[in-house]
Amino acid sequence: MSSKLEKPLAGRVALVTGANTGIGRVTARELARQGAQVFIATRSKERTEDALDEIRALAGPTAVEWLELDLGDFASIRKCAEQFLARGTALHLLINNAGLAGARGMSESGFELAFGVNHMGTFLLTSLLLDRIKSSAPARIVTVASRAHYRSTGIDWQAVRAKTASRTALPEYSTSKLANVLFSAELGRRLAGTGVTTYSLHPGVVASDVWRHVPWPLRPLMKLGMISTEEGAQTTLHCATSAALAGQSGLYYDESRPKEPGRLARDPALAGELWTRSEQWIR
């Protein structure tokens, strides 16, 4: 068997956010197993060491590097992007995996916590890396969303700049995931013809650390019947690596198949307004 078949991603570079645990960790490991040079971007190197060690043992000592990233803090995001860009390497796969659910409050950069981390952090990081991604084409941007976006009733532009209003923070989580789907679709439209394709997805309801802030006793009840992180990473990996998807962009996936997202997620006017406001907010 040729090395190209053994390592189909040899020579490719991937950056995966939130890859110290859960589906992000599985995603980073499998991309490295297929030959990609992987950058893991997380808040804590100490809490990422185990994932780094696992990938190095599997794919070699130079297969993975760590970058510090707090998606709730614009200054941290800018520093992370600067550090990556300074390496001068290409970027073929950006996996916007990191996110939180069930946490209440405000992000460091002044947004409702779920919206600030899940959407605004992802929007800023992608924007800062976009020129490098375009120069690396063919390239892909994969954003982990959720079927929770179907439950969102819309985006309240005032509420996303205020503290979490609900007790569970799950309505706010749903809105942040709607923003993920809208962002990926709008990004796909804007990148048409560049060789960069975009994908958003529902990974399944995964028993991962994303739920760590959901209060007891709701958290263990929620996890009953959830799928494993190994299963949950499959749609992300499909969107990142499947040759069959090379000609598709801006679509939403569930169980490794395109699926029609919710009505609001299909609204190009809402997607355009979200993009315009997000651009203004990151200035």
C-alpha positions, 0 to 999 in steps of 0.5 A, a space after each residue: 500500500 502506498 504512503 499516500 493511501 496510508 496517509 491521505 492528508 500528508 502535507 495538509 495542515 489542520 487547526 482544531 479548536 477545543 481539541 483537548 476533550 470530546 469530539 474535537 480531540 477525536 477529530 484532531 487525533 484522526 486527522 493526524 492519523 491520516 497524515 495531517 499536521 495538526 494544531 490544537 487551540 485550547 485555553 490550557 496547555 496543561 489540560 491539553 497535554 494528554 491529548 497532545 501525548 496521545 497524538 504524538 504517540 500515534 502519529 509522531 512527535 512533530 504531528 501536533 502543536 498547541 496554541 493558546 486560545 480563549 474564544 470568549 476573549 478577542 485579545 486571546 483570539 488575535 494573539 492565537 491567529 498572529 502566532 499561527 500566521 507567524 509560522 508561515 504555514 498553509 492552512 487547509 482545514 479549519 475545524 471550528 469545534 470549540 463551544 460551550 452549553 449551559 453556562 451563564 454570564 458574559 464573555 470577556 469581549 462583552 457578549 452573552 456567553 454562549 453567543 460570544 464563545 460559540 459564534 463571535 469567537 468563531 467568527 473572529 478567528 475564521 476572519 483572521 485566518 481567512 486570507 491564509 486559508 484562501 491562499 492554501 486552497 483547496 481548503 475547508 472550513 468546518 463549523 460544529 453547530 447543533 440540531 438545537 438551532 431548530 429551537 431558536 426563535 431568532 436572534 435578539 440583537 440586544 440580548 446577545 450583548 447582555 448577560 444570559 437571561 434564561 436559567 438553563 442557558 439552553 435557549 441562548 445555546 440554541 441561538 448561538 448554534 443558529 448563528 453557526 449555521 447562518 455563518 457557515 452558509 454566508 461564508 460559503 456564499 462569500 467564498 464561492 469560486 475561491 476553492 474554499 468550501 464550508 460545512 456546518 453540522 450536527 455531531 449528534 447528541 454527544 456525551 462530551 464536556 460541552 455540557 459541563 456547565 449544565 447544573 446538577 441534576 439536569 446534566 446526568 439526565 441529559 447524558 442518558 442515551 447520548 452517543 460517544 465522542 468517537 461516534 460524534 466526531 464522524 460527521 466532522 471528519 466526513 465534512 473535513 475529509 470526504 472527497 465526495 464533498 469537495 464540490 459542496 459548500 455552505 450546507 448543513 450535515 447530520 449523520 454525514 449527510 446533507 440535511 435541510 436546516 431550520 427555517 431561520 437558518 435558511 434566511 439569507 437576509 438574517 445571515 447577511 445581518 448577522 455577518 454585518 453586525 459581527 464585522 462591526 463588533 470585532 472592529 
